Amino acid sequence: MPLNLVVQTAFLGDLLLSIPLLKKTRELWPQHKLALVCRKGFGDFFLQAKLVDQVFEIEKGRSETYAKILEHLKFVEVDHLISPHESMRTVFFCAQIKAKHKVTFKKSWNFLVFSKRSIKNPALPDSIRQLSLLSSEDPQLEQDIAKYAQMERPYLPGEMGRLPAPPVWASMSLRHQILERTDVWESLKAQYPLHGFDEGRAVLLFPGSVWATKRWTEEGFVKSGKALMEKGFQVYVMGGPGEEALAESVAKQIPGSISLAGKTKIFESAQLIARSLLVIGNDSASTHLAAVCETPLIAVFGPTILEFGYRPWSAQSYVVQRDGLKCRPCGKHGHHVCPIGTHECMKGIPAEDVLRTAGFILR
C-alpha cells in the first residue's frame, strides 16, 4: 500500500495546528497509509487519535534518529511527501527520501528538493497556511482558502476577547475521537483523585510555556485559581515535562487545587481537557490542545500577537492581552528573557481581566 508522509518537526503547538492538513491528506488519498515525522514524545497522540497510521520520531541534535528513519524509508513507496516545516535540516532530510511528489512552501533555496512549492500567505492562520499546501490537489479547497483570505478577519476579538470560529473545512477538532476513548479515562480515574470532572466543575490551569516570556505571571494564575476555587470549581494545575516545579509552586498557593503536571501523556491530558469546563493558559501548546478538544479556553498573549497566525483554532477561544504596547511583538516565538527588561506585556495583565472573561464563559 502506498504511503503519504507529513514532515512536521516543530514544537507541539505548531504540530497540533497541522491537524487540518493531516485530515485533508487522509481525505484526498483514503487508499494510502499516512505517516508522520515529528519530535520525540509527540507521535503517540496522533496514533491514539487515529489521525495517522505510523509515526517516526526524531530527537533534535541526534542525527542518528534521522538516519534510522531514512534507513526504514528506503524500502517504502512514498507517494506524497508534504513538509510544512521549512528549516534547512528538514529540507536536507527530505532530500534523502525518495517520493513521487514532494510539497512544501516556496523558498529561494529549496527548488532542487521539492517538486511543488506553494507561496505562503503570512496573513492566514497557520492551520490554513498549512492546508494551502494541498490546494493544487483540491480545487474546492483552493476556492475556500481564497474566499477566506478575502472575507474573514480571524484576529479580530469580539465580546470578551472571543475569536472568530474557524471554518468547518479547516477544523482541528478531535473531540469525538478523544471522548470515545473511555478506557483511557477510566484508567486515569483509577490513578488520580479526579474530583469535579463528573460534576462538571473542573477548571485547568496551564502556567507553563517553552518560552519564558510567553508565561503569564505566577501571581496571575494563583489569583485566578483561588477565585475559581472560592466559586466552587475544582482547579487542576497542568503542564508537560520540565514544567512540574512551576505547576507545583502554583498549586501550593491555591488551597484545594491539584497538580497533575508531568504525570499524563498528551492524549491523557486531552482526556482531562475534553471533560473540563475551561482551560486557562498561555500562547502555547496547552491552548492549542484545548482547541483540539473544543473546550472553552482563555489564552493569555504577551510578546506574541494574533496576527502571526498561531491563534487557538476553535470556536470557543478567548484571548486576553495588553494592547497599545510599542514593544509588542518582540519576536515570533517570544524569548527566554524580556529584551527590554520589563515584561510589561504579561505583568500588566491583572488576574481580574482573566477572571472577567472566565466569568463570562462560566456564567
C-alpha positions as CSV (number, residue, x, y, z in Angstrom):
1,M,0.0,0.0,0.0
2,P,1.4,3.4,-0.9
3,L,2.4,5.9,1.8
4,N,1.9,9.6,2.2
5,L,4.4,11.3,4.6
6,V,3.9,14.5,6.5
7,V,7.1,16.0,8.0
8,Q,6.4,18.4,10.8
9,T,9.2,18.6,13.4
10,A,8.1,21.8,15.1
11,F,7.1,22.3,18.7
12,L,3.8,20.6,19.9
13,G,1.7,23.7,19.4
14,D,2.6,24.1,15.7
15,L,2.3,20.4,15.2
16,L,-1.3,20.4,16.6
17,L,-2.1,23.2,14.0
18,S,-1.1,20.6,11.4
19,I,-4.2,18.5,12.2
20,P,-6.4,20.0,9.4
21,L,-3.6,19.2,6.9
22,L,-3.4,15.6,8.2
23,K,-7.2,15.3,7.9
24,K,-7.2,16.7,4.4
25,T,-4.4,14.4,3.3
26,R,-6.3,11.4,4.6
27,E,-9.5,12.6,2.8
28,L,-7.7,13.1,-0.6
29,W,-5.9,9.8,-0.6
30,P,-8.1,7.4,1.5
31,Q,-6.4,4.3,-0.1
32,H,-2.9,5.4,1.2
33,K,-1.4,4.9,4.6
34,L,-0.5,8.1,6.3
35,A,2.7,8.6,8.3
36,L,4.0,11.5,10.4
37,V,7.6,12.6,11.2
38,C,7.6,14.6,14.4
39,R,9.6,15.2,17.6
40,K,10.1,12.5,20.1
41,G,7.1,12.2,22.6
42,F,4.5,13.7,20.3
43,G,3.6,10.8,18.0
44,D,1.5,8.8,20.4
45,F,-1.2,11.4,20.5
46,F,-1.6,11.3,16.7
47,L,-1.8,7.5,16.7
48,Q,-4.2,7.4,19.6
49,A,-6.5,9.9,17.9
50,K,-6.3,7.7,14.7
51,L,-5.0,10.7,12.6
52,V,-2.1,8.7,11.2
53,D,-1.2,5.1,10.7
54,Q,2.5,5.3,11.5
55,V,4.9,7.7,13.4
56,F,8.6,8.4,13.0
57,E,10.1,10.4,15.9
58,I,13.2,12.4,15.8
59,E,15.3,14.0,18.5
60,K,16.8,17.4,17.7
61,G,20.5,17.3,17.9
62,R,20.7,13.5,17.4
63,S,21.5,12.8,13.8
64,E,21.2,9.0,14.3
65,T,17.4,9.4,14.8
66,Y,17.1,10.9,11.3
67,A,19.3,8.2,9.9
68,K,17.2,5.5,11.3
69,I,14.0,6.9,9.7
70,L,15.8,7.3,6.3
71,E,17.0,3.7,6.5
72,H,13.4,2.5,7.1
73,L,12.0,4.6,4.3
74,K,14.5,3.1,1.8
75,F,12.1,0.2,1.5
76,V,8.8,2.1,1.4
77,E,6.9,3.5,-1.6
78,V,6.3,7.2,-0.7
79,D,3.7,8.9,-2.9
80,H,3.3,12.4,-1.4
81,L,5.9,13.9,1.0
82,I,4.3,17.0,2.5
83,S,6.5,19.3,4.6
84,P,5.1,22.4,6.3
85,H,8.3,22.7,8.3
86,E,10.8,24.8,6.5
87,S,14.2,24.5,8.3
88,M,17.4,23.7,6.4
89,R,17.8,20.5,8.4
90,T,14.3,19.4,7.3
91,V,15.0,20.2,3.7
92,F,18.2,18.2,3.8
93,F,16.2,15.3,5.5
94,C,13.5,15.4,2.8
95,A,16.1,15.5,0.0
96,Q,17.2,12.0,1.1
97,I,13.7,10.5,0.9
98,K,12.5,9.0,-2.4
99,A,9.0,10.2,-3.1
100,K,6.9,10.7,-6.3
101,H,5.8,14.1,-5.2
102,K,7.4,16.5,-2.7
103,V,5.5,19.5,-1.5
104,T,6.5,22.5,0.7
105,F,6.4,26.3,0.9
106,K,8.4,28.2,-1.7
107,K,11.9,29.3,-0.7
108,S,14.6,30.5,-3.0
109,W,16.9,27.7,-2.0
110,N,14.6,24.6,-1.9
111,F,13.7,24.2,-5.6
112,L,16.1,21.3,-6.1
113,V,14.4,19.2,-3.5
114,F,10.6,19.8,-3.9
115,S,8.5,19.3,-7.0
116,K,5.7,21.5,-5.8
117,R,6.2,24.7,-3.8
118,S,3.3,26.9,-2.6
119,I,3.6,30.6,-1.8
120,K,2.9,31.0,1.9
121,N,0.3,33.7,2.7
122,P,1.5,35.2,6.1
123,A,-1.9,36.8,6.7
124,L,-3.7,33.5,7.0
125,P,-4.0,31.5,10.3
126,D,-1.3,28.8,10.4
127,S,-3.7,25.9,10.1
128,I,-5.0,27.3,6.8
129,R,-1.4,28.2,5.7
130,Q,-0.5,24.5,6.1
131,L,-3.7,23.4,4.4
132,S,-2.8,25.5,1.4
133,L,0.0,23.1,0.5
134,L,-2.8,20.8,-0.8
135,S,-4.6,23.5,-2.8
136,S,-3.3,22.2,-6.1
137,E,-4.8,18.8,-5.3
138,D,-8.3,20.1,-4.4
139,P,-9.9,22.9,-6.4
140,Q,-12.7,23.3,-3.8
141,L,-10.0,23.8,-1.1
142,E,-8.3,26.4,-3.2
143,Q,-11.6,28.3,-3.6
144,D,-12.4,28.0,0.1
145,I,-9.0,29.4,1.1
146,A,-9.2,32.3,-1.4
147,K,-12.6,33.2,-0.1
148,Y,-11.5,33.0,3.5
149,A,-8.5,35.2,2.8
150,Q,-10.7,37.9,1.2
151,M,-13.7,37.8,3.6
152,E,-12.7,36.7,7.1
153,R,-11.0,38.6,9.9
154,P,-9.6,35.8,12.1
155,Y,-7.6,38.0,14.5
156,L,-10.4,40.5,15.5
157,P,-11.6,39.6,19.0
158,G,-15.3,40.0,19.7
159,E,-17.1,40.2,23.0
160,M,-14.8,39.5,26.0
161,G,-12.0,38.6,23.6
162,R,-13.7,35.8,21.8
163,L,-12.1,34.9,18.5
164,P,-14.0,34.1,15.3
165,A,-14.7,30.5,14.7
166,P,-12.7,28.5,12.2
167,P,-14.4,27.3,9.0
168,V,-15.7,23.7,9.1
169,W,-13.4,22.7,6.3
170,A,-10.3,23.7,8.3
171,S,-11.4,22.3,11.7
172,M,-8.8,20.8,14.0
173,S,-11.4,19.3,16.3
174,L,-10.8,15.7,17.6
175,R,-13.3,15.9,20.4
176,H,-15.3,12.8,19.3
177,Q,-12.1,10.7,18.9
178,I,-10.9,11.7,22.4
179,L,-14.2,11.3,24.3
180,E,-14.8,7.9,22.8
181,R,-11.7,6.5,24.4
182,T,-13.4,5.8,27.7
183,D,-10.8,3.2,28.5
184,V,-8.1,5.9,28.8
185,W,-10.5,8.0,31.0
186,E,-11.2,5.0,33.3
187,S,-7.5,4.4,33.7
188,L,-6.9,8.0,34.7
189,K,-9.7,7.8,37.3
190,A,-8.1,4.7,38.8
191,Q,-4.8,6.6,39.2
192,Y,-5.7,10.0,40.4
193,P,-8.5,11.7,42.5
194,L,-10.2,13.4,39.7
195,H,-12.8,15.4,41.6
196,G,-15.1,17.8,39.8
197,F,-15.0,16.3,36.3
198,D,-18.1,14.1,36.6
199,E,-19.9,17.1,38.3
200,G,-18.9,19.5,35.6
201,R,-16.8,21.7,37.9
202,A,-13.2,21.1,36.7
203,V,-11.1,24.0,35.5
204,L,-7.5,23.5,34.3
205,L,-4.6,26.0,34.6
206,F,-1.5,25.6,32.4
207,P,1.1,28.2,33.6
208,G,4.0,26.9,31.5
209,S,5.4,27.6,28.1
210,V,8.6,26.6,26.2
211,W,9.4,30.3,26.1
212,A,9.7,32.1,29.4
213,T,8.4,35.5,28.2
214,K,5.2,33.8,27.0
215,R,4.3,32.8,30.5
216,W,1.7,34.9,32.3
217,T,2.7,35.8,35.9
218,E,2.6,33.1,38.6
219,E,0.7,35.6,40.7
220,G,-1.9,35.9,38.0
221,F,-2.5,32.1,37.8
222,V,-2.6,31.9,41.6
223,K,-5.2,34.7,42.0
224,S,-7.3,33.2,39.2
225,G,-7.1,29.7,40.7
226,K,-8.0,30.9,44.2
227,A,-11.0,32.9,42.9
228,L,-12.3,29.9,40.9
229,M,-11.9,27.6,43.9
230,E,-13.9,30.1,46.0
231,K,-16.7,29.9,43.4
232,G,-16.9,26.2,43.8
233,F,-14.8,25.0,40.9
234,Q,-12.1,22.3,41.2
235,V,-8.8,23.7,39.9
236,Y,-6.1,21.5,38.4
237,V,-2.7,22.8,37.6
238,M,-1.2,21.1,34.5
239,G,2.0,21.1,32.5
240,G,4.3,19.0,30.5
241,P,7.8,17.6,31.2
242,G,10.0,20.3,32.7
243,E,7.1,22.3,34.0
244,E,6.5,20.4,37.2
245,A,8.2,22.8,39.5
246,L,6.3,25.8,38.2
247,A,3.0,23.9,38.4
248,E,3.7,22.6,41.9
249,S,4.5,26.2,43.0
250,V,1.2,27.5,41.6
251,A,-0.8,24.6,43.1
252,K,0.7,25.0,46.6
253,Q,-0.6,28.6,46.6
254,I,-4.2,27.6,45.7
255,P,-5.7,25.7,48.6
256,G,-7.5,22.6,47.4
257,S,-6.1,22.6,44.0
258,I,-4.4,19.5,42.5
259,S,-1.2,19.4,40.3
260,L,-1.0,16.8,37.6
261,A,1.9,18.4,35.8
262,G,4.3,15.8,34.2
263,K,2.0,12.9,35.2
264,T,0.0,12.5,32.0
265,K,0.8,11.8,28.4
266,I,-0.5,14.2,25.7
267,F,-3.6,12.0,24.9
268,E,-4.3,11.6,28.6
269,S,-4.1,15.4,29.1
270,A,-6.6,15.7,26.2
271,Q,-8.9,13.4,28.1
272,L,-8.8,15.8,31.1
273,I,-9.2,18.9,28.9
274,A,-12.1,17.5,26.9
275,R,-14.0,16.8,30.2
276,S,-13.3,20.1,31.8
277,L,-15.3,23.4,31.8
278,L,-12.4,25.7,31.0
279,V,-8.7,25.9,30.2
280,I,-6.6,28.9,31.1
281,G,-3.1,29.0,29.6
282,N,-0.6,31.0,27.6
283,D,0.0,31.2,23.8
284,S,1.4,27.7,24.0
285,A,0.6,24.0,23.2
286,S,-1.9,23.8,26.1
287,T,-4.4,26.2,24.5
288,H,-3.9,24.5,21.1
289,L,-4.7,21.2,22.8
290,A,-7.8,22.8,24.3
291,A,-8.9,23.9,20.8
292,V,-8.5,20.3,19.6
293,C,-10.8,19.2,22.4
294,E,-13.3,22.1,21.7
295,T,-13.1,23.1,25.4
296,P,-13.6,26.8,26.1
297,L,-10.2,28.4,26.6
298,I,-8.6,31.6,27.6
299,A,-5.2,32.3,26.0
300,V,-3.1,35.0,27.6
301,F,-0.9,36.6,24.9
302,G,2.2,38.7,25.7
303,P,5.2,39.0,23.5
304,T,3.5,37.4,20.5
305,I,0.4,38.7,18.6
306,L,-2.6,37.0,17.0
307,E,-1.5,38.3,13.6
308,F,1.4,35.9,13.5
309,G,-1.2,33.2,12.7
310,Y,-0.8,30.9,15.7
311,R,-4.1,31.8,17.5
312,P,-6.0,29.0,19.2
313,W,-8.1,27.4,16.4
314,S,-11.6,26.8,17.8
315,A,-15.0,28.5,18.2
316,Q,-14.5,28.7,22.0
317,S,-11.2,30.6,22.0
318,Y,-10.9,33.8,24.0
319,V,-7.8,36.0,24.2
320,V,-6.6,38.3,27.0
321,Q,-3.8,40.7,26.1
322,R,-2.3,44.1,26.8
323,D,-3.0,46.3,23.8
324,G,-1.1,49.5,23.0
325,L,2.4,48.4,23.9
326,K,5.1,49.6,21.4
327,C,7.3,46.7,22.3
328,R,4.7,44.1,21.1
329,P,5.6,41.9,19.4
330,C,9.2,41.4,20.3
331,G,9.7,38.2,18.3
332,K,7.9,35.4,16.6
333,H,8.3,32.9,19.4
334,G,9.0,35.1,22.5
335,H,12.3,35.0,24.4
336,H,13.8,33.4,27.5
337,V,14.2,36.9,28.9
338,C,12.3,40.1,28.1
339,P,14.5,42.1,25.7
340,I,13.8,45.4,27.5
341,G,13.7,44.0,31.0
342,T,10.2,45.0,31.9
343,H,8.0,42.0,30.7
344,E,5.2,44.6,30.8
345,C,3.2,42.6,28.2
346,M,2.5,39.9,30.9
347,K,3.0,41.8,34.2
348,G,0.5,44.4,33.0
349,I,-2.3,41.8,32.7
350,P,-4.2,41.6,36.1
351,A,-6.0,38.5,37.2
352,E,-9.2,40.5,37.1
353,D,-9.1,40.6,33.3
354,V,-8.8,36.9,33.0
355,L,-11.4,36.3,35.7
356,R,-13.8,38.6,33.9
357,T,-13.6,36.5,30.8
358,A,-13.8,33.3,32.8
359,G,-16.9,34.5,34.5
360,F,-18.4,35.3,31.1
361,I,-17.7,31.8,29.8
362,L,-18.8,30.0,33.0
363,R,-21.9,32.1,33.6
